[in-house]
Amino acid sequence: MTAAPKARGEAWFSALSEYDLRYTVGYLIWRARAEDRQLSSGTSRFARLLVKLLADPAFALTQAATIGAEATVADFVTGHEAASALLPSEARVLSQAFATAAIVSSTSGKAILTPEALNALLTYRTDTPVYGELLEFATDEKLIAELVPNASDRSWLVLAFLHSAATSRRRLGGRQNIERAREMLSSARNVSVETPATEGPENLRAQRVMSSILYDLAYIDYLTERPSAAREGFHASAEAAGKAQNSSGYYMSRILEYLVGFYDGEVGADEVRALLEEALGYFTKAAGESPHAERWVMNVHAHLFDLACLTGDTSRAATEFAMLQKDPWVAKFHRLEKVKLWQARFHLARHAWRQAVTLYKSILDDELSRPAEDLVREGIARDLLDYGAALAALGSADLARQVWQRGLQSSEYACGWPWKTQIARRLAQLDSWSKTPS
């Protein structure tokens, strides 16, 4: 790995207007692509200017201070995409520069490009490789040591980016990725426990990171059929978030603690609903300032929708589904596959069996054509349970049996435990019906 460029002084970029900082990258991309189409050979000079601009960490730092993290990250992603097409050998340099900017920003007086903000803005961007490249540089302890003189700052920052890398790995799904994520998180937790506590903002930052690490370790327990351990872990994460004065982290952990309890029969639907509505009030107020909170407004509405579907409250389900269809986070991150799945669940809740079958078939056909070992997506057992239920309601018992059997074969690393028990019960009912004399 080549040494990362140090962030230079921001004085020159600070002289740019907000308009310049907001639109220069887009202008250079437009001119570079137009010029590249006209050239028979050689590289567009605008492409070189684009790379030169984005390869200076000071530009991202100035942008973030002026136009915020979200717009800065958006420019980085589109700039990286353009550079990958026009100057592919230079694309990783942009990731290196952005990682440098994030490290410097995270330990500055006005932290903006923090690990938490980048995770919220990039972890769901499956259309680009930039987050993986960025984390490769941002988890380099030598690079952090070069850029961050304070030892306590270095300590929490290494843990924060390591946590982000582990979370990214966990979201890929499958036994190997999840076990590797567990190893990374366990190592980070142990390092954090062994690090002496300090006073002041560094300690709050370390506690926030610890809360996040505990959250993801609990989430892995949730995925891998250990509900009691998951609930304990989410509870510990919520306590750590409270100590760190991190209300977002507190509510995120408490919601999962309650949901796991609900799936495990230990927490009632009314308790879950009350917590979700309390959390929705908090996240709605915070959404204008935090991309993390914006995503959790959507998540809370999704949980309220699911709770309504599972408890037969079709009126509340309709209200929540209407909210989800116009959710700004879903639109911004092009997560229309989520809307399709919610629509299928809504059809099922309303006993619109034929519409449910049609949607579930389109959602699941590709996965059902793969070998059983590829059924690793989180929640796939629930989707197969629901698909089979709709098929059975239409009288397609044999097809329902096939779908449910695939559900039982889905990965034990994909949060199948709340749903596989129900699948087994449905299969037993099918078998008993088929043996009943007519």
C-alpha positions in Angstrom: 0.0 0.0 0.0 1.4 3.4 -0.9 1.6 6.1 1.7 -1.5 8.2 1.8 -1.2 11.9 1.0 -1.4 14.1 4.1 -4.3 16.6 4.2 -2.8 19.9 3.2 -4.0 23.3 4.5 -7.6 24.1 3.6 -7.0 27.8 3.1 -7.1 27.7 -0.7 -10.3 25.6 -0.8 -11.9 27.8 1.9 -11.7 30.7 -0.5 -14.2 28.9 -2.7 -17.9 29.8 -2.4 -20.5 27.3 -1.2 -21.8 27.2 -4.8 -18.3 26.2 -6.0 -18.0 23.5 -3.4 -21.4 22.1 -4.1 -21.2 22.0 -7.9 -17.6 21.9 -9.1 -17.3 18.1 -9.0 -20.5 17.6 -11.0 -19.3 20.2 -13.5 -15.9 18.5 -14.0 -17.6 15.1 -14.4 -19.9 16.5 -17.0 -17.1 18.1 -19.0 -14.8 15.1 -18.6 -17.4 12.7 -20.0 -18.3 15.0 -22.9 -14.6 15.6 -23.8 -13.8 11.8 -23.5 -16.5 11.1 -26.0 -14.9 13.5 -28.5 -11.3 12.2 -28.0 -10.0 9.5 -30.3 -7.1 8.8 -27.9 -5.7 10.3 -24.8 -7.3 11.4 -21.5 -9.6 14.2 -21.0 -7.9 17.2 -19.2 -11.1 17.6 -17.2 -10.8 14.0 -16.0 -7.3 14.8 -14.8 -8.6 18.0 -13.1 -11.3 15.9 -11.4 -8.8 13.4 -10.1 -6.4 16.1 -8.9 -9.2 17.8 -7.0 -10.6 14.7 -5.3 -7.1 13.3 -4.6 -6.5 16.2 -2.2 -8.0 15.4 1.2 -8.3 19.1 2.0 -11.1 19.4 -0.6 -13.3 16.8 1.1 -12.6 18.4 4.5 -13.6 21.9 3.2 -16.6 20.5 1.5 -17.8 18.7 4.6 -17.4 21.8 6.8 -19.4 23.8 4.3 -22.0 21.6 2.7 -22.1 18.6 5.1 -21.2 14.9 5.1 -24.0 13.7 2.8 -23.3 16.0 -0.1 -19.6 15.4 0.3 -20.0 11.7 0.2 -22.3 11.9 -2.8 -19.6 13.8 -4.7 -17.0 11.3 -3.7 -19.1 8.4 -5.0 -19.9 10.0 -8.3 -16.3 11.2 -8.7 -15.0 7.8 -8.0 -17.4 6.3 -10.6 -16.2 8.8 -13.2 -12.6 8.3 -12.4 -13.0 4.5 -12.6 -14.3 4.9 -16.2 -11.9 7.6 -17.4 -8.8 7.1 -15.3 -9.2 3.7 -13.8 -5.6 3.5 -12.4 -6.3 6.6 -10.3 -9.6 5.5 -8.7 -8.1 4.0 -5.6 -6.2 7.2 -5.0 -9.5 8.9 -4.4 -10.5 6.3 -1.8 -7.2 6.8 -0.1 -7.6 10.6 -0.1 -11.2 10.3 1.2 -10.1 7.9 4.0 -7.4 10.4 4.9 -10.0 13.2 5.1 -12.3 11.0 7.2 -9.5 10.2 9.7 -8.5 13.9 10.0 -12.2 15.0 10.3 -13.0 12.4 12.9 -10.4 13.7 15.3 -10.9 17.4 14.6 -12.9 19.9 16.8 -15.8 19.7 14.3 -16.0 16.0 13.4 -18.2 15.5 10.3 -16.8 12.7 8.2 -16.9 10.2 11.1 -17.0 6.4 10.9 -20.6 6.5 12.0 -21.7 9.0 9.4 -19.8 7.2 6.6 -21.4 3.9 7.7 -24.9 5.4 7.5 -24.3 6.9 4.1 -22.3 4.2 2.4 -23.0 0.8 3.9 -26.1 0.3 1.7 -24.5 1.6 -1.5 -24.2 -1.8 -3.1 -23.9 0.0 -6.5 -20.3 1.1 -5.8 -17.1 -0.4 -4.4 -16.0 2.8 -2.7 -16.9 1.8 0.9 -14.8 -1.3 0.8 -11.8 0.6 -0.6 -12.2 3.4 1.9 -12.3 1.0 4.9 -9.2 -0.8 3.6 -7.3 2.5 4.0 -9.2 3.7 7.1 -8.4 0.5 9.1 -4.6 0.8 8.4 -3.1 1.5 11.8 0.0 2.9 10.3 -1.9 5.5 8.3 -3.9 6.5 11.4 -0.7 6.8 13.4 0.7 9.1 10.7 -2.3 11.4 10.7 -3.4 11.3 14.4 -0.8 12.4 17.0 -3.0 11.7 20.1 -2.9 8.1 21.3 -6.4 8.1 22.8 -7.8 9.5 19.5 -6.0 6.8 17.6 -7.3 4.1 19.8 -11.0 4.8 19.4 -10.7 5.6 15.7 -9.0 2.3 14.9 -11.9 0.5 16.8 -14.5 2.6 15.1 -13.3 1.8 11.5 -12.7 -1.8 12.5 -16.3 -2.0 13.7 -17.5 -0.5 10.3 -15.4 -3.1 8.4 -16.9 -5.9 10.5 -20.4 -4.6 10.0 -19.9 -4.4 6.3 -18.6 -8.0 6.3 -21.6 -9.2 8.3 -24.1 -7.7 5.9 -22.7 -9.8 3.1 -24.3 -12.8 4.9 -23.2 -16.5 5.0 -21.3 -18.5 7.5 -17.8 -17.4 6.5 -18.6 -13.7 6.4 -20.5 -13.7 9.7 -17.9 -15.7 11.5 -15.2 -13.4 10.3 -17.2 -10.4 11.4 -17.7 -12.0 14.8 -13.9 -12.5 15.1 -13.2 -8.8 14.2 -15.8 -7.5 16.6 -14.7 -9.7 19.4 -11.1 -8.6 18.9 -12.2 -4.9 18.9 -14.3 -5.4 22.0 -11.4 -7.0 23.8 -9.0 -4.3 22.8 -11.5 -1.7 24.0 -11.9 -3.4 27.4 -8.2 -3.6 27.9 -7.7 0.1 27.0 -7.6 2.3 30.1 -10.5 4.7 30.4 -9.8 8.4 29.9 -11.7 11.5 30.9 -13.4 13.9 28.5 -14.7 13.5 24.9 -12.3 10.7 24.0 -14.0 8.5 26.6 -17.4 9.3 25.3 -16.3 8.4 21.8 -14.8 5.1 23.0 -18.1 4.3 24.8 -20.1 5.0 21.6 -17.8 2.7 19.7 -18.2 0.0 22.4 -22.0 0.4 22.2 -21.8 -0.2 18.4 -19.5 -3.2 18.8 -21.8 -4.8 21.4 -24.8 -4.1 19.1 -23.2 -5.9 16.1 -22.1 -8.8 18.3 -25.7 -9.1 19.6 -27.0 -8.9 16.0 -24.8 -11.9 15.1 -26.3 -13.8 18.0 -29.7 -12.8 16.6 -28.8 -14.1 13.2 -27.3 -17.3 14.5 -30.3 -18.5 16.5 -29.1 -17.4 20.0 -32.1 -15.1 21.1 -31.3 -15.0 24.8 -27.7 -14.0 24.2 -28.9 -11.5 21.6 -31.2 -9.8 24.0 -28.5 -9.6 26.7 -26.1 -8.1 24.1 -28.6 -5.5 22.9 -29.4 -4.6 26.5 -25.7 -4.1 27.2 -25.3 -2.0 24.0 -28.2 0.2 25.0 -26.6 0.8 28.5 -23.3 1.7 26.9 -25.0 4.1 24.5 -26.8 5.7 27.4 -23.5 6.3 29.2 -22.1 7.8 25.9 -25.0 10.2 25.7 -25.9 8.5 22.3 -29.7 8.5 22.1 -29.8 7.1 18.6 -27.6 4.2 19.6 -29.8 3.7 22.8 -33.0 3.4 20.8 -31.5 1.3 18.1 -30.3 -1.3 20.6 -33.5 -1.2 22.7 -35.7 -1.8 19.6 -33.7 -4.9 18.7 -33.8 -6.1 22.3 -37.6 -5.8 22.3 -38.0 -7.3 18.8 -35.9 -10.4 19.7 -38.0 -10.8 22.8 -41.2 -10.5 20.8 -40.1 -13.2 18.4 -39.0 -15.4 21.3 -42.3 -15.0 23.1 -40.9 -13.0 26.0 -42.1 -9.5 25.1 -45.7 -8.5 24.2 -46.7 -6.7 21.0 -48.0 -3.7 23.0 -44.7 -3.2 24.7 -42.9 -3.4 21.4 -45.3 -0.9 19.8 -45.0 1.6 22.6 -41.2 1.6 22.4 -41.3 1.9 18.6 -43.6 4.9 18.8 -41.4 6.6 21.4 -38.3 5.9 19.2 -40.1 7.3 16.1 -40.7 10.6 17.9 -37.0 10.8 18.7 -35.7 9.8 15.2 -38.1 12.0 13.4 -36.8 15.1 15.3 -33.2 14.0 14.7 -33.6 13.0 11.0 -32.8 16.5 9.7 -29.3 16.4 11.3 -28.3 12.7 11.0 -28.4 10.3 8.0 -28.4 7.5 10.7 -31.6 8.9 12.1 -33.2 9.3 8.7 -32.6 5.6 8.1 -34.0 4.7 11.5 -37.2 6.6 10.8 -37.7 4.2 7.9 -36.7 1.2 10.1 -39.2 2.1 12.8 -42.0 2.5 10.3 -40.9 -0.9 8.8 -41.0 -2.5 12.3 -44.4 -1.0 13.1 -45.6 -2.3 9.7 -44.3 -5.8 10.4 -45.8 -5.8 13.9 -49.2 -4.9 12.4 -49.0 -7.6 9.8 -47.9 -10.2 12.4 -50.7 -9.3 14.8 -53.4 -9.0 12.1 -53.9 -5.2 12.4 -54.5 -4.5 8.7 -55.6 -0.9 9.3 -52.3 0.0 11.0 -50.4 -2.0 8.4 -52.0 0.0 5.6 -51.1 3.3 7.4 -47.5 2.2 7.8 -47.2 0.9 4.3 -48.4 4.2 2.9 -45.6 5.9 4.9 -43.0 3.4 3.7 -43.9 3.9 0.0 -42.9 7.5 0.2 -40.0 7.2 2.6 -37.2 9.6 1.6 -34.4 7.2 2.7 -35.8 4.4 0.5 -36.0 6.7 -2.5 -32.6 8.2 -1.9 -30.8 4.8 -1.7 -32.9 3.1 -4.4 -34.2 0.4 -2.1 -37.3 -0.3 -4.1 -36.9 -4.1 -3.5 -37.9 -3.3 0.1 -41.2 -1.7 -1.1 -41.9 -4.8 -3.2 -41.4 -7.1 -0.2 -43.6 -4.9 2.0 -46.3 -5.0 -0.6 -46.1 -8.8 -0.6 -46.5 -8.9 3.2 -49.4 -6.5 3.0 -51.2 -8.7 0.5 -50.6 -11.7 2.8 -51.9 -9.8 5.9 -55.1 -8.9 3.9 -55.5 -12.5 2.7 -55.0 -11.3 -0.9 -53.5 -14.7 -1.6 -53.1 -14.5 -5.4 -51.5 -11.1 -5.3 -49.2 -12.3 -2.6 -48.1 -15.4 -4.5 -47.4 -13.3 -7.6 -45.1 -10.9 -5.7 -43.4 -13.5 -3.6 -42.7 -15.6 -6.8 -41.0 -12.6 -8.5 -39.0 -11.9 -5.3 -37.9 -15.4 -4.6 -37.7 -17.2 -7.9 -34.0 -16.4 -8.4 -33.0 -17.5 -4.9 -35.1 -20.7 -5.2 -33.2 -21.6 -8.3 -30.0 -21.8 -6.4 -28.5 -24.6 -4.2 -29.7 -24.7 -0.6 -26.3 -23.5 0.6 -26.9 -20.2 -1.2 -30.0 -19.4 0.8 -28.1 -17.0 3.1 -30.0 -13.7 2.9 -31.2 -12.4 6.2 -34.9 -13.1 6.7 -35.3 -15.5 3.8 -36.9 -18.1 6.0 -39.7 -15.7 6.8 -40.2 -14.9 3.2 -40.4 -18.6 2.3 -42.8 -19.1 5.2 -45.1 -16.4 3.9 -44.8 -17.5 0.3 -45.8 -21.1 1.3 -48.7 -19.8 3.3 -50.1 -17.9 0.3 -49.6 -21.0 -1.9 -51.3 -23.2 0.7 -54.3 -20.8 1.0 -54.8 -21.1 -2.8 -54.8 -24.9 -2.5 -51.3 -25.4 -4.0 -50.2 -27.8 -1.2 -47.4 -29.5 -3.1 -45.8 -26.2 -4.1 -46.2 -24.9 -0.5 -44.5 -28.0 0.8 -41.5 -27.5 -1.6 -41.2 -23.8 -0.6 -41.4 -24.6 3.1 -38.8 -27.4 2.8 -36.4 -24.9 1.2 -37.1 -22.6 4.1 -35.9 -25.3 6.6 -32.8 -25.7 4.4 -31.9 -22.0 4.6 -28.8 -20.9 6.4 -28.6 -21.1 10.2 -26.8 -17.8 9.9 -29.7 -15.9 8.4 -32.1 -15.3 11.3 -34.3 -18.2 10.5 -35.1 -19.3 14.1 -38.4 -17.3 14.6 -39.8 -18.7 11.3 -38.4 -22.2 10.9 -40.5 -23.4 13.9 -43.6 -22.1 12.2 -42.5 -23.7 8.9 -42.1 -27.1 10.6 -45.6 -26.7 12.2 -47.1 -25.9 8.8 -45.4 -28.9 7.2 -46.7 -31.2 9.9 -50.2 -29.9 9.3 -49.9 -30.5 5.6 -48.7 -34.0 6.3 -51.6 -34.7 8.7 -54.1 -33.3 6.2 -52.8 -35.5 3.4 -53.2 -38.6 5.6 -56.7 -37.8 6.6 -59.2 -40.1 4.8 -61.5 -38.2 2.4 
